[in-house]
Amino acid sequence: MVLINKHRNVGILIGGDLIKTKYISVIKMAAGELTTSSIKRDLFEEEEWVKYEYPVEKAVRRFLEHSTGVSEAARRHLENFIGAQS
C-alpha cells in the first residue's frame, strides 16, 4: 500500500496494520539511500499518514530507481511487491 503524510512525504507500507499494531514499517521516499523504517503508532498518527491512491507497482518501480540507492533490506521488500503482482 502506498501512503502519504501531512508533509506530502510518500512511503510504502511493508509491515504492520494501519489500525491496530504498535509499530508500522514503511519505506519512505527521502534524500539519500532508501531504508526501512519502523514508526511508532503515535508518531504515525501525528504525521497523519493515510492511504494514497497511487498504483503500488508504479511506486515500487520509482523507489527501486531512486538515484541515491536502496538498502538491501528495502530492495528485498520492494522486489517482493513485484513478485506478488506477477
VOKOL-422400 format. One line per 4 residues: number of its first residue (from 1); for each residue x, y, z of N, C-alpha, C. Coordinates in steps of 0.05 Angstrom, whole numbers. Layout:
NUM	X:Y:Z:X:Y:Z:X:Y:Z; ...
END
This chain:
1	17:-23:0:0:0:0:18:25:0; 10:44:-16:25:70:-17:12:89:4; 29:103:18:20:122:39:30:150:34; 16:169:45:26:197:44:19:210:71
5	36:229:79:30:243:105:25:272:100; 20:286:122:12:315:121:34:332:109; 59:322:109:81:337:97:86:330:68; 68:313:57:69:304:29:92:285:25
9	101:271:46:121:250:43:107:225:35; 119:210:17:107:185:7:122:162:18; 108:141:24:120:116:34:105:92:24; 117:69:27:104:43:20:103:27:46
13	79:18:53:75:1:77:87:-26:72; 104:-35:90:116:-62:87:110:-80:111; 99:-69:132:93:-85:155:75:-70:175; 59:-85:189:41:-73:209:14:-69:197
17	-3:-59:213:-31:-54:206:-38:-25:212; -51:-12:195:-57:17:199:-76:21:222; -89:1:232:-109:4:253:-100:-5:280; -86:-28:283:-82:-38:309:-53:-44:318
21	-33:-44:301:-6:-51:310:8:-27:323; 27:-34:341:41:-13:356:62:1:338; 74:-13:320:94:-2:301:86:-8:273; 90:11:255:84:8:227:110:10:212
25	116:-9:195:141:-9:180:136:2:152; 153:21:144:150:33:117:177:38:105; 177:42:79:200:52:64:191:80:55; 205:100:65:197:128:59:215:138:37
29	203:152:17:218:166:-3:232:190:10; 258:191:8:274:212:21:300:216:7; 314:237:14:341:242:4:359:220:15; 378:212:0:396:191:9:385:164:4
33	400:144:12:392:116:8:366:110:21; 348:96:7:322:89:19:326:65:37; 314:66:61:316:45:80:289:39:92; 287:17:107:263:10:121:262:26:147
37	238:34:155:234:49:180:211:37:195; 214:37:222:193:28:239:183:53:254; 158:59:250:147:84:261:127:76:283; 131:87:307:113:82:329:85:94:322
41	64:80:330:37:87:323:31:117:329; 38:127:353:31:155:359:45:175:340; 69:170:332:83:187:312:70:184:285; 63:159:278:50:154:252:24:170:251
45	8:170:272:-17:185:273:-12:215:273; 8:224:288:15:252:290:23:263:262; 37:247:247:45:256:220:22:252:199; 0:241:209:-24:238:192:-19:221:167
49	-7:198:170:-3:180:147:-30:168:139; -36:168:114:-61:157:103:-55:142:77; -73:125:69:-71:111:44:-72:132:21; -54:128:1:-52:146:-22:-60:130:-46
53	-79:140:-61:-89:126:-85:-68:130:-107; -49:111:-108:-28:112:-128:-21:82:-133; -17:74:-158:-11:46:-163:14:37:-149; 12:15:-133:34:5:-118:57:-3:-136
57	52:-17:-157:74:-26:-175:89:-2:-186; 76:19:-194:89:43:-204:106:56:-182; 96:58:-158:111:69:-136:136:52:-130; 132:26:-129:155:8:-124:177:12:-144
61	169:13:-169:190:17:-190:205:43:-187; 190:64:-180:203:90:-175:222:89:-152; 214:75:-130:231:72:-107:256:57:-114; 253:35:-129:276:19:-137:296:35:-155
65	286:55:-169:303:71:-187:314:96:-173; 311:97:-147:319:121:-131:349:127:-137; 355:152:-143:381:160:-153:404:155:-133; 398:155:-107:420:151:-87:419:123:-75
69	403:106:-86:404:78:-79:383:69:-59; 382:42:-55:363:29:-38:378:8:-22; 374:8:4:387:-12:21:378:-40:13; 394:-60:20:388:-88:13:361:-96:25
73	356:-89:50:330:-96:63:307:-83:49; 309:-58:42:288:-44:28:284:-56:1; 306:-62:-13:304:-74:-40:289:-101:-39; 295:-117:-19:281:-143:-17:251:-139:-13
77	243:-121:4:214:-115:8:201:-105:-18; 215:-87:-31:203:-76:-56:201:-97:-78; 222:-113:-80:221:-135:-101:199:-155:-95; 193:-160:-69:171:-178:-61:145:-167:-72
81	141:-141:-72:116:-130:-83:113:-136:-112; 135:-134:-127:135:-140:-155:129:-170:-160; 142:-187:-144:137:-216:-146:108:-223:-140; 96:-209:-121:69:-215:-113:49:-206:-135
85	57:-186:-150:39:-176:-172:39:-194:-196; 61:-210:-199:64:-227:-223:46:-252:-222
END
